[in-house]
């Protein structure tokens, strides 16, 4: 990928991230409220954008950042996929470090 393309995509992702994060911060829902799942979806989108940025950052992929991004996504996704046993996947992320 050309560096200018990478830079453009990262710049766009920062704009999306800012919008998603602002929507998340503006949502007053607390756990148990009717709008809680919507707030969690925004948080999941926020973490997905962090993963996108980690994957495309200049200088190569940093395993520690990738691991942290995936851990956050699995943690949030667990409430949407309770049958998927994502807790086991989260444990493996840190148990099998090299």
FENGI-V949226 format. One record per residue. N is the residue number from 1. OMEGA is omega in whole degrees, -180 to 180 (* if undefined). Layout:
N/OMEGA
N/OMEGA
This chain:
1/179
2/-178
3/179
4/176
5/179
6/179
7/178
8/-180
9/178
10/178
11/177
12/-179
13/177
14/176
15/177
16/-180
17/180
18/180
19/-179
20/-179
21/179
22/177
23/178
24/-178
25/179
26/-179
27/-176
28/-174
29/174
30/-179
31/-178
32/177
33/180
34/-175
35/-177
36/-179
37/177
38/178
39/179
40/175
41/176
42/178
43/177
44/177
45/178
46/-180
47/177
48/177
49/174
50/178
51/177
52/-179
53/178
54/-178
55/-175
56/-176
57/177
58/176
59/176
60/-176
61/177
62/-177
63/-180
64/178
65/178
66/180
67/-180
68/178
69/-178
70/178
71/180
72/179
73/179
74/180
75/-179
76/-177
77/-178
78/-179
79/178
80/-178
81/-174
82/-179
83/-173
84/180
85/-179
86/178
87/178
88/178
89/179
90/178
91/-178
92/179
93/-176
94/179
95/-175
96/178
97/178
98/*
